[in-house]
Every structure is written in structure tokens, then in C-alpha cells.
Amino acid sequence: MERVEETIIINDKWRHPVRSSSNACIDAINSYYTEFLSHGRKASVILDAVTHDKTCVLANTLAAYFAYPLDQSKGQLHLSSAKSQLQKATSYEKEVYYAVSRLVGKDRDDELAYNLHSELLRKFPKDLASLKRGQILCFLMGLPDKCLTLVEQVLPQNEKEDYIQGIYCFPLLELGRMADAGKAARKGLDINKDDIWSQHGFCHVLQFQCRFNEATKFMEENSTSWESCSSFMLTHCWWHVAVCYLDGYSPISKVLDIYNLHIWKELEKSDASRTEVYLNAVGLLMRVYVRSHLSLMGERLKKLVHCLTNQSVWDIQWHQDILILWALSSTNKIVEAETLLTDMKSKKTKPSQQKGIQLAEGLFEFGQKNYEKAFQLLGPDFDTHNYKVSLYYSLLNEQLGVFKEVLYHVLLETGRYRIAIDQIKKQIQKTEGVPFLWHLLGRAYDNEGNIHESYISKYKAKKLESAYFSQWV
């Protein structure tokens, strides 16, 4: 044991020195690491660490990071407690404190927080919890390249550690390196078949390759391991399964069952995070809406919107606000939608954020079927890639794709068939195995009067549908 100012130091699971008078405190910190890395629903165990030792700097720092998004005053209280004991802390605890302090409260500075996490990982490369925090930060900043830099910085020291490959997989996905992402995901599953982030990454790869049947089988076979996950991760995994069924031309009843039994039903759990469920619920219903299945989802959407009018679920993350804005406007909750849009405009003032505001305004008009206004806002050269930084949220193709589909509908509804054809063909070059896109292309050629190309497009759609149908039955 090491001693700092005559105080006993106990090592955490990665052998980092932590000043504490309680073994139970360190045990709770170690449990928190596992919950945090596995997207578990019991990350609140970090609060137990503080209960066991109120003076532990690391326990209070991690508790501040956990509590702040839920209760800002509580998060600040834990951070203040950590600061008051900082002089007695170990060098490791100080590094974690400085990095986290730039993510919590008025002193938040994302760029500085990134640099501090990079420096922390240089000194303590086994600290996968700090790596995960850094990944989340880069995700929110929409900067996958910086995330990849962080992971590669510590990968040699952790290559066979649990969770590292799933963390590595994600920036590779964001950067379009699908082959490398697939390899990382498989390595992660070889280490731990229940690693949720590796499962999630592997599903992304299968979706990108339009191997929808394989993706649903893989995910459903692993779904029992999701029960210990947070509300977001649990419902997000089921969201992926539902989208695979939708893209792979399965019976729409399969999508409805997933929404009813695995997304909406999550709200019945006493420890569910409602806002995390709402994000995946509205994301799925919007996808179904643009696929022209509104008649089957209409009542579900109204029920969800009743929850989304509660302003306490607004202003949590911009991606969610944009989806909520569409849901409100499409169900004629115009006053509420205008209030949300005004609030978004007042808080997103940086020039880089204006593209995101345009997207929000476009979806507001689309929800009301004001297609010409929506087109003027989205523009003919709409490219979801340009929205990653302005959304301040790093989204993958499966999440961004629904916004592209909105544009296709807007173009068709406003008679801009040639632009629609060009846009849809670009997407088909990336994901040619989605029948819906071929049907849309056929519709665009129909409206343009090109019967030959329309026939070819619809034939390809039917051929794909027939192949998928034989897989589902």
C-alpha cells in the first residue's frame, strides 16, 4: 500500500491508487466502472461509494459526473466535495477530477475536457472508464476522428481487455471503416459475448451490408443480455432490430410488436428513464411514418406525443428535440411545437449550429405537410453528413437516414422528380438492398414519365422483397 500524507491508499480494479478509508467505497467504484462500461442500469452504485466514504475524491468526482445530468445541484455538490479534499488526493484522482470538472457545471469546456482526458489516458492508459467518458464527449461533439485518436492511444495496453473493442468499434463505424469496425466488434464478442457495445457495433455493420435477417437473428439471440442495460441501451438495441425488420421487408407486425413489447413497455419499469425511452420511441415512429404506415402507428404516435408535450423532456439533447418537434407538428400540436422551436433557436446561436436549426425548421414544416416550405429550408443538396457538427451530436447512417427519407418525400411532393431521382440513386449506391428505396425511385421515374426506368426499379424492389420474404417465413 502507498501512503499519501499518512492516509491509506487502496487500488481500484485497474490498480490506480485511490485515497479512501473504506474498502466498500472502492468496491462500489469498481462496480460503477462495470455498469458504466456495460451501459448498465445500476450506475447509481457510484452514490454508494460516497455513502461509504464522503471524503473520497474519486467517488465524489464520479458521482458528480453521474448525477449532474439528472440533478445539476447534486452534481455540483459532489464536485465541490471532491474539490475540498483535493489536496489529499492521489495524482490519479486529481487527473480524473480536473478532466471531469470541465464536463460538469458552469466551467464546462468540451475542448479542454478532451485535452485533459487525452493527458489522463497518456498517464493512466488502463483507465477504461475515462476512455468511455472521452468517447461520449467526442460523440456529443460529433468528432469521431478525435474519439479514434483517444482509443488508439490506449489500445496497445488494453487490446484483450473487456469492453475496449466495442469502444474501438464505434468511431470506426462513424468514419465509415466498416470492415475494421466489424473486426473490432467480433474481437469484442470473442472476449465477452455479452458486451452490449460490441453487439451494437456488429449490428451496425450487418445493417450497413443490408444483411437484415442476419442482424435480427444475431440481436434477438443476444437480447437476454440486454435486460441489465440502461433504458436507452435496451430500447436502442430493439430500435435497431425494428429498423432491420422495416428495411428488410418483414411483416409490419414485427415492428409493431417490438415497439409495444420492448420499447413502450420499458416505461412500466420502476427504474426506467422515460426520456431515454422517448428518444428511441419517437425515432422509430418517425421512420414508420415516412414509410407510409401511419395508419398502423397513428394511435401510438398520439399517445407518445401526449408525453412529449411535457417540457421537462425538452432540451436534453438536440437530436431528441428535433424528433420531438416533428412529432408535435405532425399531430397538430403547433403551439407546443412553436414553443420548442423558439426555445431551440434561442439556445443554438453559434454559426455552426444554423444547419441544425434549418433541419429543425424543415421538419416542423414537413410535419404539417407544408412541403414547399420544407424544401426551401432543407434545400436540393441536403446532406446529413453536414449536420453532425451542427447537431452537436454524432449520429450514424441508420439514425440520419430518416432525415434523408424526409427529403425524398418532400422532393416528390413538390414535383422535383429529377432531383429526387439523383438523391435516391446516391443512397441506393450505399444501401442497395433496401426495397423501400427502389420503390421510391420507381415512383419518381413514374412521375417523370420514364416508364422503362420505373419498371426496372420496381422489378428490383419486388425481387428484393421476394428474397427477404423467403427469409422471414
N, C-alpha and C positions, 0 to 999 in steps of 0.2 A: 504493500500500500504506500501511496505517496502522501506526504503531508504538506499542506499549504497553510501557513500561519497557525500551526498546531491543530488544524482541522482535518479529520479523516476524509480521505478521498476514496470513492468507490468507482470502479469501472463499469461503464454501461456495456451492452451486448457487443459493441464494436471496439471495446477496450479503450474508450475515451474517458479520461478522468473527470469525475463529477463530484463536487463538494456536496455531501449530504450526510446527515446523521441517521438516515433511515434506509435500510435495505428494501423496505416496502416501497419507498419512493422510487428507487432505481428500477424495481420490478415493474412498477406502473409505467415508467418512462419506456422501458423495453416493450411492454405490451402496446403502448401507444405507437411505437415505431412500426410494429407489425400491422396494427389497424390502419395506420396512415398509408403504408406501402401497399396494402392489400385492398384499399378502398373499403375498409370495414365500417360497420355501423356503430362501433363502440369506441370511436376515437376519443370520446369524452373521458376515457380512463385516465387521460393526462391530468384531469382535475383531481383525481385520487392522489396523484403524485404530490400535488400541492398540499392536499389534506395531510399527507404523511410527513411532509417537511415544508413548512411555509417559507423557509428561508432559502430553499434550493433555487439557485438562479436558473439552471436549465429547466427545471419543472415549471417555474413561473413564465419563462420565455416561451416555451412550447404551449403552455396553457393560454398565453396571450394570443398566439397565432391561431389556436383553435377557437377561442371564444370571441375574438374581435368581430368576425363576420356575423355572428349571432347576436352579440351584445357588446357594442363598442365600449361602453363604460367599464364593463367587466374585463374586457381585453386590456384596456388601458391600466386598470388596477393591477392586473398581473404583471404587466410590463414595468410599472412603477415599483412593484415589489422586487422584481429582478434587478432593477437599476439600483435600488437601495442597498443591495448586498453585493454589488458588482466587484467591489474592491477585494472581496474574499474569494471570488470565483476563480476557477482554473482558467488557463489560457483558452482551452476548448470552449468552455461555457461563454467566455467573453466574445469569442468569434461568432458563436451562434446568436448571442444577444444582439450584437451590432448588426448582423445580417437581417434578423427578424424585425428589429426596431424600425427598419426602413420599409417594412411591409405593413406596419400597424400604426394607425393614428395619423396625426397631422403632419408628421415628419416623413410620410410615405414618399419614397423616391425610387421608382422602379429601376431606373438605370443604375443608380448607386447600389440598390439591393442586389441587382445581378452581379455587379463587380465584387461586392462583398461575399456573395455566395461562391463566386469563382475562386476568390482568395481562400475562403474557408475550405473548399474542397481540395485546393492545392496542398494545404497543410494537413487536412484530415480526409484523405480520399476514400476511407471506408464509411463515411457518414452518408448512407443512402437516403436518410430522411431529409437531409439538407439538399441532396441532389433532387429528390422529388419536389421539394419546395421550389427549387430553381426551375424545374420543368413546368410546374404550374404557373410560375411567374412568366416564363417565356411563352407559354400557351396563351395567357391573357394578353400579353403584349403582341401576339401574332408574329413571333420571331423564332421559327423552328430552327434556323441556322445557329442561333445562339444556344438553343437547347442542345443541339447536337454537339456543339463545342464543349458544353459542360459534361455531357455523358462521356464523350471520347477522352476527356481529361482524366477520368477515373476508371474507365473500362478495364485497362490492363490489371488493376489491382482487385477488380471485382468480377471478372468475366464469368466465374462459375457461381456467383452469389445469387441467392433467390431475389427476384424482382428486377435485377439490373437489366436483363434482356428485354423485358417488357417496356421499361423506361427508354431503352435504346431504340426500340422498335418505333416508338411514336414519332419522333422528329423525322425518321426516315420516311414514314408514311406521308407526313406533311410536305416533305421535299420531293415526293413522287418517286422515291427509290424503293419501288415495291418489292423487287427481288431481294434486296438487302433486308427490308422490313420483314419479309416472310421468313428469312433465315433466322433473324433475331427472335421472332415470335416462337419459332419451333425450338430454338435453343432454350428459351424461357420455359416452354412447356415440358421440355426434357428434364429441366431442373425441378419444376413444380407444376404438375398438370393442372393445379387449381389456381395458378397465377392469373387473376382476372384480367390484368392489363395485357398479358401475352395472349390470352384468349381473344380479347377485344381487338388487338392488333392483327391477329391472324384472320379474324372475321373480316376486317377491313380489306385485307389482301384478297380474300376469296370474293368479296363483293366487287372489288375493282376488276377482277378477272371474269366477272359475270358467272361465277360458279355458285349460283344461288342455292341450289339444292344441297350441295356440299356444305355451304355456310350454315344453313338452317339445321342440318343434321349435327354438325360439329357443335354449334352453340347449344342446341337443345340437349345434347348428350352431356354437356357440361353445366347445364343450368342449375343442378342441385347445389353446385358450389357457390352460386350467387346469393343464396339466402342470407349469408352473413355480411353481404355488401351493403353499402350505404344506399339510401333510396335512389339517389341519382344513378349510381353504377348499376344497380339492379334493373331499374326501368330503362336505362340506356341500352343495356345489353338486349333486353327484349325489344326495344325500338329497332335495333339492328336486325333482329330476326324478322320483325314485321315488315321492314323495308325490303328484305330479301324475298319474302313471300310476295310482296307487291310487285317488285321488279321482275320476279321470275314467273309471273302469271299463274300464281296459285289461286285457288278459290278465295274470294274476298273474305269469306267466313273465317279463314285462318287469321287474317289481320284483325278482324273484329274480336276474335277470341283472345288474342294477345293483348289488345287494348283493355278488354273487360277484365281478364283474369290476372294479368301480370303488371299492368300499368295503373289503371284506375283503382284496382283492388289494393294496391300498395297503400293507398290513403287510409285504409281501415286499420293499419297497424299503429299501435300507440306511439312507437318511436319513429314514425315516418317523417321525413322532411317534405312538407307539402310543396314548397316552391321547386324542389328538385324534381318531383313527380310532374308538376305542371309543365316544366320545360320539355320533357320527353313526350308528354301527352299532347301538347299543342303542336309540337314538331311533327308528330305522326299524323294528327288530324289535318294539318295543312297539306301534307304530302297526299293524303287520301283525297282531299278537296280538289287539288289540281289534277288528280287522276279521274275526276268526274264521278266520284262515288258519294257525293254529298248527301244523296237521299238516304244512304245507309248510315251516315255518320252525323246527320243533322242534329238529332236529339242529344247525342253525346257532346257535340260541339257547344250547344246551348247550355248544357249542364256544366261544362268546363268553363265557359265564359262567365257564368254566374260566379265562379270562384275568382276569375281573373279580373273582375271589376274591383276587387279589394286592392286598394293601392299599396298595401303592405307587401305585395308580391312584385311590385314595380321597382325599377332602379336597383336591381340586384346584379344583373349583367345585361349588356346591351343586346346580345343575341336574343335573349329571352324577351326583352322589351319589344323588339321588332316583331317577334312571333305573336306576342300578346296584342300588339297594335293591329296586326292583320285580323286576329280572331275577333277583336272588338268591332272593327269596321265591317267585317263580313257578316256579323249578326246584328247590324244596325244599332250598335251601341256607340253612336257617333260622338255624343258629348264626352263620354269616357275616353274614347279614342283620341279626340282632340286634346283633352287634358293631358293624356300621356305623351302625345307628340310634342305639345308645348313644353312639357317638363324635360323631354329629351333634348329639345333644341336649346333650352336654357343651360343645360349642363355639358353639352358637347360643342364647345366653342373653338377648338383648335382647327386650323385649316385642314389637317389630315383627316379630321372626323366628318368633313362635309359630305363625302361619298356615302358614309353610313347614314347620314340624315336624308340624303336623296333616296336611298333604298327604303328607309322607313316611310317617307312620304309616298313613294311609289306603291308600297304595299298597302298603305292607307287608302289610296285611290283604287287599287286593284280589288280590295275587299268590298268596295262599294260599286264595283263594276264600271268605274269611270276609266275605261281602258285607254282612251286617248290621253288623258292627264297622266295616267301611269306610264305610258310610253314616253311622254315628254320628260318625265323625271328619270326614268331608267336609261333611256337613250338606245340607239340602234347597236352600239358597240359595248353593251353591258357585259362585263366580265367579272365573275365572282372573285377571281384572284385579287382584283384591285381593292376588294373590301376587307381583306384580312386585317390590315393595319388600321384602317379607319373604323372597323368594328371593334378594335382593341380586343380581339378575341380570335384565336386561331382555329378555324373550322376546316374540317376535311371535306372532300368532294361529296360524300354521302349527305352531309348536312347542308352544304352550299347548293347542291343540285336542285333542291326545291325552288330556290330563287331563280335559277335558270328556267325551270319549267314554267314559272310565273311569266317570265319574259316571252316564252314561246306562245303562251295563250294570249298575251297582250298583242303580240305581232299578228297573230291570226285574227283576233277580234277586230283589229284596226285595219285589216286589209293589206298589211305589209308582208305579202307572201314570200317574195324573193329573199327578204332579209331573214324571215323565219326559216326558209329552206337552208340558207347558208349557216345560220346558227345551229340548227338541229343537226346538220351534217357534221359540223365540227364536233359536237358532242358524241355522235354515233361513232366517229373515228376513235374515241376514247373508250366508249362502252357500247359496243355494237350488239351486245346480247340482251338489250332491254326492248321487248316488243312494243312497249308504250311509245318509245321514241320513233320507231318505224311507222307506227300508226299516225303519229303527229306529222311525220314527214309526208306520208301519203295524203293526209288531209290538206297540207299546204300545197302539194302538187295538184290536187283536185281543184282547189280554189284558184290556182294559177291557170288551170286548163290543160295541164300536161298529163294526159291520161296514161301514157306509156310509163312515165316515171312513177305515177301514182300506183299503177298495178304492181310494178316491181317492189315498191316499198311495202305495200300491203301484203304481198306474197311473202316477203321476208318476215314480216310480223307474224303472219299465220304459221309459217314454218317454225319459227322460234316457239310460238305458243304451243304448237303440237308437240314439240320436243320436251318442253317443260311439263306439259300436261301428263305425258307418259311417266315423268319422274315423280309427280305428286300422287298419282293414283296407285 
